[in-house]
Amino acid sequence: MRFLILPAILVLAACGGGNAGPGNDFGGPIRLAAMGSFHIGGRDATIQGQPVREIQIAPGAPLARVDPNGVFAVEHAYAQYFLPAAPRGDVPLLFMHGGGMTGAAFETTPDGREGWLNFFLRRGWPVYNADAVERGRAGFAQSQAVFAGEPVFLAKPEPWERFRIGGGPGTYAGRSVLDGSQFPVEAYDAFAKQIVPRWTGTDAAALAAYGAMVERVCPCVLVAHAQGTQFAFRSAEALPDKIRAIVALEPAGFGDPAKVEALKNVPVLALYGDYIDQDARWPAIKGNGMRYLEAIRAAGGTAEAVDLPARGIAGNSHLLMMDKNNADIAEIVNRWLAARGLWR
């Protein structure tokens, strides 16, 4: 990445991974007014009664005393932001990643193409890209003393078989791919390096940290993937005046059906990819989503579900923002937001 400092403007050259090449980006430099990052939310936790150890921090160094007791900052989230020099979006987009992932999911694709962060920046949207509690640059705490339970690790075959890249259990061994898949399977090993440990008992902490983030950066549009959609819907329940719209990419988590009336002025767009009917899990997950969207409509809200294959867009995995046609799907989102007066 190259940086050229101009008066009040930061210019980022188009960037990608080692496989990037002509036609693999969204075109031209990105001109920013500002960029930065911050941690937000969380609490102080006091840890007591743990043994003090002496360890060697670096080869040849003397032993150092390590005391795991004391007051620690925990359960905060992280966000990096990019503010375009010529904004066209009326409010920022806040990206909320899925389970076992980080904000890297919206940056570049596994095969080195540009991600949605760049796509929407080029269209003049201010963008905030989050790492939730215990993910990525938010950091994590001592699991036994702060987080309930043990972290869950996702083995390499699991996304292949569960995210509708291969056709289900056992397909990773032979790298069998669903016919017409849009996922960049040649870069699957690179994708696997994005997967991080997650805890299953941190939802309340994550929601609290996202709430603090919404209070700081919104009004905004929430763009959430998979597990992240529950935090988007629940943030809108708690702070509906702060949320202008929700874009839910294959939602796997939802809000409280008893509180859907809070979303009656928050339009929702849910997008679903391909192969769902062939999967063991996804028909039930999508069914939950359809019922939740119907509850929003019944409460007087606007909730639209887009079935991409029904629109002639075939081959998409659960990872819509990484698939080879990610720009086509991002364009659907941009047009939907523009139709609601949020982009000019």
C-alpha positions as CSV (number, residue, x, y, z in Angstrom):
1,M,0.0,0.0,0.0
2,R,1.4,3.4,-0.9
3,F,0.4,6.6,0.8
4,L,0.5,10.2,-0.6
5,I,-0.2,13.0,1.8
6,L,-2.0,15.9,0.2
7,P,-3.6,18.8,1.9
8,A,-6.4,17.4,4.1
9,I,-6.6,14.3,1.8
10,L,-5.1,10.9,2.1
11,V,-4.8,8.9,-1.1
12,L,-4.7,5.1,-0.8
13,A,-3.5,3.3,-4.0
14,A,-5.6,0.3,-4.9
15,C,-4.3,-2.7,-3.0
16,G,-4.8,-6.4,-2.7
17,G,-3.0,-9.6,-2.1
18,G,-0.4,-11.4,-4.1
19,N,-2.9,-12.6,-6.6
20,A,-4.4,-9.2,-7.4
21,G,-4.2,-8.1,-11.0
22,P,-6.0,-6.2,-13.8
23,G,-9.7,-6.4,-13.4
24,N,-9.5,-7.6,-9.8
25,D,-10.1,-4.3,-8.1
26,F,-12.9,-1.7,-8.1
27,G,-10.8,0.9,-10.0
28,G,-8.7,3.9,-9.1
29,P,-7.3,5.4,-5.9
30,I,-9.3,5.9,-2.8
31,R,-9.3,9.4,-1.5
32,L,-9.8,9.8,2.2
33,A,-10.3,12.8,4.5
34,A,-9.3,10.7,7.5
35,M,-8.6,7.2,8.8
36,G,-8.0,5.9,12.2
37,S,-9.1,3.3,14.8
38,F,-10.2,3.0,18.4
39,H,-11.2,0.5,21.1
40,I,-14.5,1.0,22.8
41,G,-16.7,-0.5,25.5
42,G,-15.7,-3.2,27.9
43,R,-15.0,-3.3,31.6
44,D,-12.3,-3.8,34.2
45,A,-12.0,-7.3,35.6
46,T,-10.1,-8.2,38.7
47,I,-8.3,-11.6,38.7
48,Q,-7.1,-13.1,42.0
49,G,-5.5,-16.2,43.3
50,Q,-3.5,-17.2,40.2
51,P,0.1,-18.5,40.6
52,V,2.9,-16.1,39.8
53,R,5.5,-17.5,37.4
54,E,8.9,-16.8,36.1
55,I,9.4,-17.2,32.4
56,Q,12.0,-16.3,29.8
57,I,10.5,-13.6,27.6
58,A,13.2,-13.8,24.9
59,P,16.1,-16.2,24.2
60,G,19.0,-15.4,26.4
61,A,17.0,-13.0,28.5
62,P,16.9,-13.3,32.3
63,L,13.8,-14.7,33.8
64,A,10.9,-12.3,34.2
65,R,8.2,-12.4,36.9
66,V,4.7,-12.7,35.4
67,D,1.8,-12.1,37.7
68,P,-1.6,-12.9,36.1
69,N,-3.4,-11.3,39.0
70,G,-4.6,-7.7,39.0
71,V,-7.0,-5.4,37.1
72,F,-7.4,-6.1,33.4
73,A,-9.3,-4.3,30.6
74,V,-11.6,-6.8,29.0
75,E,-14.7,-7.2,26.7
76,H,-14.0,-4.2,24.5
77,A,-14.4,-4.0,20.8
78,Y,-12.2,-2.5,18.1
79,A,-13.0,-0.5,15.0
80,Q,-11.0,1.0,12.1
81,Y,-12.6,3.8,10.2
82,F,-12.1,5.4,6.8
83,L,-13.8,8.7,5.9
84,P,-13.9,9.5,2.2
85,A,-12.8,12.9,0.9
86,A,-16.0,13.2,-1.1
87,P,-18.8,11.6,0.9
88,R,-22.0,10.5,-0.8
89,G,-23.4,8.3,1.9
90,D,-25.6,10.2,4.3
91,V,-24.4,8.1,7.2
92,P,-21.6,5.6,7.8
93,L,-21.6,1.9,7.2
94,L,-20.7,-0.2,10.2
95,F,-19.4,-3.7,9.2
96,M,-20.1,-6.5,11.7
97,H,-18.4,-9.8,11.0
98,G,-19.6,-13.3,11.6
99,G,-18.7,-16.1,14.0
100,G,-15.1,-17.2,14.3
101,M,-14.1,-14.3,12.0
102,T,-12.9,-10.7,12.2
103,G,-13.2,-7.5,10.2
104,A,-10.7,-8.9,7.8
105,A,-13.8,-10.6,6.1
106,F,-14.7,-7.2,4.6
107,E,-11.2,-6.0,3.6
108,T,-9.7,-8.2,0.9
109,T,-10.8,-11.5,-0.5
110,P,-8.8,-14.7,0.0
111,D,-7.5,-14.6,-3.6
112,G,-6.4,-11.0,-3.2
113,R,-9.3,-9.0,-4.8
114,E,-10.6,-6.0,-3.0
115,G,-13.3,-6.4,-0.5
116,W,-16.5,-4.6,0.4
117,L,-14.6,-2.0,2.5
118,N,-13.0,-0.6,-0.7
119,F,-16.1,-1.0,-2.8
120,F,-18.2,1.2,-0.5
121,L,-15.4,3.7,0.1
122,R,-15.1,4.3,-3.6
123,R,-18.9,5.1,-3.6
124,G,-18.4,7.7,-1.0
125,W,-19.5,5.8,2.1
126,P,-17.8,6.5,5.5
127,V,-16.9,3.0,6.7
128,Y,-16.3,1.6,10.2
129,N,-15.0,-2.0,10.3
130,A,-15.3,-3.8,13.6
131,D,-13.6,-6.6,15.5
132,A,-16.1,-7.8,18.1
133,V,-15.3,-8.8,21.7
134,E,-12.6,-11.5,21.8
135,R,-11.8,-11.3,18.1
136,G,-8.9,-9.9,16.2
137,R,-7.5,-6.6,17.4
138,A,-10.1,-6.4,20.1
139,G,-8.0,-8.9,21.9
140,F,-9.1,-11.6,24.4
141,A,-9.0,-12.2,28.1
142,Q,-7.9,-15.2,30.2
143,S,-10.8,-17.5,29.3
144,Q,-11.1,-19.3,32.6
145,A,-11.1,-16.2,34.7
146,V,-13.2,-13.9,32.5
147,F,-14.9,-15.7,29.7
148,A,-17.2,-18.6,30.5
149,G,-16.1,-21.9,28.9
150,E,-13.4,-22.8,26.5
151,P,-12.7,-21.2,23.1
152,V,-14.1,-22.9,20.0
153,F,-11.7,-23.6,17.2
154,L,-12.9,-24.2,13.7
155,A,-10.9,-26.9,11.8
156,K,-10.1,-26.3,8.2
157,P,-12.6,-28.8,6.8
158,E,-15.5,-27.2,8.6
159,P,-16.0,-23.9,6.7
160,W,-15.6,-25.9,3.4
161,E,-18.4,-28.2,4.4
162,R,-20.6,-25.9,6.4
163,F,-20.4,-22.6,4.4
164,R,-21.6,-24.2,1.1
165,I,-18.3,-24.3,-0.7
166,G,-18.2,-28.1,-0.9
167,G,-21.4,-30.2,-0.8
168,G,-21.4,-31.1,2.8
169,P,-19.6,-33.5,5.2
170,G,-16.6,-35.3,3.8
171,T,-16.1,-33.0,0.7
172,Y,-13.0,-31.3,2.1
173,A,-10.9,-34.4,1.9
174,G,-11.2,-34.5,-1.9
175,R,-11.7,-30.7,-2.3
176,S,-15.0,-31.4,-4.0
177,V,-16.7,-28.1,-4.9
178,L,-20.4,-27.4,-5.5
179,D,-21.0,-27.0,-9.2
180,G,-20.7,-23.4,-10.3
181,S,-19.4,-22.2,-7.0
182,Q,-18.4,-18.5,-6.9
183,F,-16.1,-19.0,-3.9
184,P,-12.4,-18.6,-4.8
185,V,-11.5,-22.2,-3.9
186,E,-7.9,-21.8,-5.2
187,A,-7.4,-19.5,-2.2
188,Y,-9.2,-21.6,0.4
189,D,-6.0,-22.1,2.4
190,A,-5.6,-18.3,2.7
191,F,-9.2,-18.0,3.8
192,A,-8.6,-20.6,6.5
193,K,-6.0,-18.3,8.1
194,Q,-8.8,-15.7,8.8
195,I,-10.6,-18.1,11.2
196,V,-9.9,-17.2,14.8
197,P,-11.1,-18.8,18.1
198,R,-14.4,-17.8,19.5
199,W,-16.2,-18.1,22.8
200,T,-19.9,-19.1,23.0
201,G,-20.6,-17.2,26.2
202,T,-19.6,-13.7,25.2
203,D,-22.8,-12.5,23.4
204,A,-23.9,-10.1,26.1
205,A,-20.4,-8.6,26.2
206,A,-20.3,-8.3,22.4
207,L,-23.7,-6.6,22.3
208,A,-22.7,-4.1,25.0
209,A,-19.5,-3.2,23.1
210,Y,-21.4,-2.9,19.9
211,G,-23.9,-0.7,21.7
212,A,-21.1,1.6,22.8
213,M,-19.8,1.7,19.2
214,V,-23.3,2.5,17.8
215,E,-23.6,5.4,20.3
216,R,-20.3,6.7,19.2
217,V,-20.4,6.5,15.4
218,C,-24.1,6.4,14.4
219,P,-26.6,7.2,13.0
220,C,-25.4,4.5,10.6
221,V,-26.3,1.5,8.5
222,L,-25.4,-1.8,10.0
223,V,-23.9,-4.3,7.5
224,A,-23.7,-7.6,9.3
225,H,-22.8,-11.2,8.4
226,A,-24.0,-14.5,9.9
227,Q,-23.5,-14.4,13.7
228,G,-23.1,-10.6,13.5
229,T,-26.7,-10.2,12.4
230,Q,-28.0,-10.9,15.9
231,F,-25.9,-8.0,17.2
232,A,-27.3,-5.8,14.4
233,F,-30.9,-6.6,15.1
234,R,-30.5,-6.3,18.9
235,S,-28.6,-3.0,18.6
236,A,-31.5,-1.7,16.5
237,E,-34.0,-2.9,19.2
238,A,-32.1,-0.9,21.8
239,L,-31.2,2.1,19.8
240,P,-33.6,2.3,16.8
241,D,-33.1,6.1,16.4
242,K,-29.4,5.4,15.7
243,I,-29.9,2.8,12.9
244,R,-31.0,4.0,9.4
245,A,-31.0,0.5,7.9
246,I,-29.7,-3.1,8.4
247,V,-28.1,-5.2,5.6
248,A,-28.1,-8.8,6.8
249,L,-25.8,-11.2,4.8
250,E,-27.1,-14.7,5.3
251,P,-28.4,-13.9,8.8
252,A,-27.8,-16.7,11.4
253,G,-28.9,-14.7,14.5
254,F,-31.9,-12.5,15.1
255,G,-33.5,-10.1,17.5
256,D,-36.2,-10.7,20.1
257,P,-39.5,-11.4,18.3
258,A,-41.3,-9.5,21.1
259,K,-39.3,-6.4,20.3
260,V,-39.7,-6.2,16.5
261,E,-41.9,-3.1,16.7
262,A,-38.8,-1.2,17.5
263,L,-37.6,-1.9,14.0
264,K,-40.6,-0.6,12.2
265,N,-38.7,2.5,11.0
266,V,-35.5,0.5,10.3
267,P,-35.6,-1.0,6.8
268,V,-34.0,-4.4,6.6
269,L,-32.4,-6.2,3.6
270,A,-31.4,-9.8,3.9
271,L,-29.4,-11.6,1.2
272,Y,-29.1,-15.3,0.7
273,G,-26.8,-17.2,-1.6
274,D,-27.0,-20.5,-3.5
275,Y,-27.3,-24.2,-2.7
276,I,-29.4,-23.6,0.5
277,D,-31.9,-26.3,-0.4
278,Q,-29.0,-28.8,-0.9
279,D,-27.6,-28.2,2.6
280,A,-28.4,-30.0,5.8
281,R,-28.5,-26.9,8.0
282,W,-29.3,-23.9,5.9
283,P,-33.0,-24.5,5.1
284,A,-33.7,-24.3,8.9
285,I,-31.5,-21.2,9.4
286,K,-33.1,-19.5,6.4
287,G,-36.5,-20.5,7.7
288,N,-35.8,-18.8,11.0
289,G,-34.8,-15.7,9.1
290,M,-38.0,-15.6,7.0
291,R,-40.1,-15.9,10.1
292,Y,-38.2,-13.0,11.8
293,L,-38.5,-10.8,8.7
294,E,-42.2,-11.6,8.5
295,A,-42.6,-10.5,12.2
296,I,-40.9,-7.2,11.3
297,R,-43.4,-6.7,8.4
298,A,-46.3,-7.6,10.7
299,A,-45.2,-4.9,13.1
300,G,-45.3,-2.3,10.3
301,G,-41.7,-2.5,9.3
302,T,-39.9,-3.0,5.9
303,A,-38.0,-6.2,5.6
304,E,-36.9,-7.6,2.2
305,A,-35.3,-10.9,1.5
306,V,-33.3,-11.3,-1.7
307,D,-32.8,-14.8,-3.0
308,L,-29.8,-14.4,-5.3
309,P,-30.4,-17.5,-7.5
310,A,-33.9,-16.3,-8.1
311,R,-32.4,-13.1,-9.4
312,G,-30.2,-15.0,-11.8
313,I,-27.1,-14.7,-9.6
314,A,-25.9,-18.2,-9.0
315,G,-23.1,-20.0,-7.2
316,N,-22.8,-17.9,-4.0
317,S,-21.5,-19.5,-0.8
318,H,-22.2,-18.3,2.7
319,L,-19.4,-15.9,2.3
320,L,-21.1,-13.4,-0.1
321,M,-18.6,-10.6,0.4
322,M,-15.7,-12.9,-0.6
323,D,-17.2,-14.7,-3.6
324,K,-15.9,-13.9,-7.1
325,N,-19.0,-11.8,-7.8
326,N,-18.8,-9.8,-4.6
327,A,-19.0,-6.5,-6.6
328,D,-22.3,-7.6,-8.1
329,I,-23.8,-8.3,-4.7
330,A,-22.4,-5.1,-3.2
331,E,-24.0,-3.2,-6.1
332,I,-27.4,-4.6,-5.1
333,V,-26.8,-3.4,-1.6
334,N,-25.8,0.1,-2.8
335,R,-28.8,0.5,-5.0
336,W,-31.1,-0.6,-2.2
337,L,-29.6,1.9,0.2
338,A,-29.8,4.6,-2.5
339,A,-33.5,3.8,-3.0
340,R,-34.0,4.6,0.6
341,G,-32.4,8.0,0.3
342,L,-29.2,7.1,2.1
343,W,-26.8,7.6,-0.9
344,R,-26.7,10.3,-3.5
